[in-house]
Amino acid sequence: MGGYRRGGQLGPAVPIAPGARVDKFEVFFDLVFVFSFFIITRATAANISSRQLLHAGLVLAVLWWIWVVHSLVATRVRLGEGYVPVLMVIAMVALFAFALALPQAFTDPKGSAAGPMLVAISYVVVRGIHWILYQHVVRDSPQERRQLRRFAPELAVSIVLLLAAALIPPQIADPDQAAMIRDGLWIAVVVVQYATGFIVGTWGWGVTSAEHWTERYDLILIIALGESIISTGVGGNLLGKPVTWPAVAAAALGIVVTAALWWAHFDFIGPAARIALHAAEGAPRVAMARDAYAYLYLPMIAGVILFSIGNEEVLHKITDPAGGIAEKVEGPAVPMLFGGLICYFAVNLLFQLRTLHTVTWTRVGVIVALIAALPIGQHLPALGALTLATVICVVLVAVEVMVMAQSRHALRSAVFQERTTHEAHEAEWRARWHDVRETDEPTTP
């Protein structure tokens, strides 16, 4: 990228160093994704149906592809340095508009096209900024420029399909046919996007900093888990209601389950996968980064959102004055609660298999237990179903703490040695500053 030469008042774009960590602006940018996840959850929870779940999945998939492209840009250039934050703020505004318009993306196809058009236009702006910035980053690398051009058809086709999904359905007389065509166009967008990642392959790409890549995706997963906690308080209809012990107990159980989801990934699997990505080089590193992080994190986040929506419905039942904690939860709430957990643990198992090439019996066991508990939970009162799910997740954590004690200790020892060695190199580098200062000081005659 031409180094660190001065480029205007804002300065040039700064390349990513091999050992770089996530910078503060990247975390700031993620606040828009917090809002986007919240909007998807709220819109889905307001009217749960099979079609609404399909729409939520399509929106989440397109939003996640924006995130994947964004993370690719962030592997090459510091988003908080030089002129880049100016472009990123424009992208944040467009992405915020994209999130605001999402609930209208799948409304009555015979109604106004303003919402779907705003979705399409916002998408064009965000992707356009990413394209321009990445093109500038690789301007001195013919190989990477050729690789970038291989993604041009995906960008063009995605934009055309989203614009068509906004403009064509209102012209169709039959509302059902219009809705089917609109959904089909969105499905085509998702297929084109994710198929491109495999068709283009790993040739010509690179992951400069494995530390930055893994930290980036871990943070977005934490954001999704944080959104589930927000849903417990806001979506669960707990605000403004009289405090009751069943409501407090249900909220506490929801947070405990979220904490168990965090533990299941970040206690052992996530840190071990980070080391595995560090150890990989060249095309295998890029393939692992694509498969395990860019692709498998999406269904994990989808599982968290499904659990959040189911948990909300359970909390609604418990806090409803007309109901009671002894009444069962009708409808899809319990299947979504358990289904979200099953999805999360099953995909996390695939993540473990892809990065560590291992499968633990505890993860298989918790998936089997959740599947077996689902029909039981549908016949239990609301608080009982949530308690059953919580017990299964907590038992998983407790069992893994005991049976994986040796592996966990070895992993933490390796991480401690890594950090200690890294800090020693950092201290050695900083010592040069003191040496320079001492050399520059005038000597006393």
Secondary structure, DSSP 8 states (H G I E B T S, - for coil): --TT---TTT----B--TT----HHHHHHHHHHHHHHHHHHHHHHHS--HHHHHHHHHHHHHHHHHHHHHHHHHTTB-TTSTTHHHHHHHHHHHHHHHHHHGGGTTS-TTS-SHHHHHHHHHHHHHHHHHHHHHHHHTTT-HHHHHHHHTTHHHHHHHHHHHHHHHHSGGG-S-HHHHHHHHHHHHHHHHHHHHHHHHHH-STT---S-HHHHHHHHHHHHHHHHHHHHHIIIIITT-TTS---HHHHHHHHHHHHHHHHHHHHHHTTHHHHHHHHHHH--HHHHHHHIIIIIIITHHHHHHHHHHHHHHHHHHHHHHH-TTS-TTSB--TTHHHHHHHHHHHHHHHHHHHHHHHHS---HHHHHHHHHHHHHHHHHTTSBHHHHHHHHHHHHHHHHHHHHHHTHHHHHHHHHHHHHHHHHHHHHHHHHHHHHHHHHHHHS----
